[in-house]
Amino acid sequence: FNIMRTLGLGATHAYITKYLNKTFPATVSGKILLDVQTHGEAYYINPVNLKAYYLGRPADAYNIMRTLGLGITNANVGKIVSAE
């Protein structure tokens, strides 16, 4: 959740609610949007269908990422440069 707070994209409540029952613009595809005007609720915008998935409780967020995530090999994970 710290990563979501740090790397998530802040969005107004009006912006998020405008698209919740529709598809989001492609500009936020694959992003985690944080509702900065309420309690910081997080939504993952699935690049496949541009729909928002609410990342409520930790277990819910984990299940969504596990279900929608693409997966990666250990070799490819090793190619990712750390920001540290």
C-alpha positions in Angstrom: 0.0 0.0 0.0 2.9 2.3 0.5 3.9 1.8 -3.2 0.3 2.6 -4.2 0.4 5.8 -2.2 3.8 6.8 -3.5 3.3 5.8 -7.2 -0.4 6.2 -7.6 -1.9 9.0 -9.6 -3.9 11.5 -7.7 -7.3 12.2 -9.2 -10.3 14.3 -8.1 -13.4 12.6 -6.8 -15.4 14.1 -9.7 -13.0 12.7 -12.3 -13.2 9.2 -10.8 -17.0 9.1 -10.4 -17.4 10.5 -14.0 -15.9 7.3 -15.4 -16.8 4.6 -12.8 -19.8 3.3 -14.7 -18.1 3.8 -18.1 -14.6 3.2 -19.5 -11.7 5.4 -18.4 -9.6 7.3 -20.9 -6.6 5.5 -22.3 -4.3 8.0 -20.7 -4.8 6.3 -17.3 -4.6 2.8 -18.6 -2.7 0.6 -16.2 -2.5 3.2 -13.5 -3.7 3.2 -10.0 -5.9 6.3 -9.3 -6.1 7.7 -5.8 -9.2 9.7 -4.9 -7.5 12.6 -3.3 -10.7 14.4 -2.2 -12.1 11.5 -0.1 -10.1 9.0 1.9 -7.6 8.1 -0.7 -9.5 5.2 -2.2 -7.5 3.4 -4.8 -8.7 2.1 -8.2 -6.7 0.1 -10.7 -7.6 0.9 -14.4 -7.3 -2.3 -16.3 -5.7 -1.7 -19.7 -7.6 -4.5 -21.3 -11.1 -3.0 -20.8 -10.3 0.5 -19.3 -12.6 -0.3 -16.3 -11.8 0.6 -12.7 -11.3 -2.0 -10.1 -11.6 -0.9 -6.5 -8.6 -1.8 -4.3 -10.3 -1.7 -1.0 -9.0 -4.1 1.6 -5.5 -5.6 1.3 -7.0 -9.0 0.4 -9.2 -7.5 -2.3 -6.3 -5.5 -3.8 -4.1 -8.7 -3.8 -6.9 -10.7 -5.5 -7.4 -8.1 -8.2 -3.7 -7.8 -8.9 -3.3 -11.6 -8.9 -6.3 -12.0 -11.3 -5.5 -9.2 -13.7 -1.7 -9.2 -13.5 0.3 -10.6 -16.4 3.0 -12.4 -14.5 6.8 -12.3 -15.2 9.7 -14.7 -15.2 12.5 -14.5 -12.6 14.9 -13.7 -15.4 12.9 -10.7 -16.5 12.4 -9.5 -12.9 16.1 -9.4 -12.6 16.3 -7.0 -15.5 14.3 -4.3 -13.6 16.4 -1.5 -12.3 15.8 -0.6 -8.7 15.0 3.0 -7.8 17.1 2.7 -4.6 
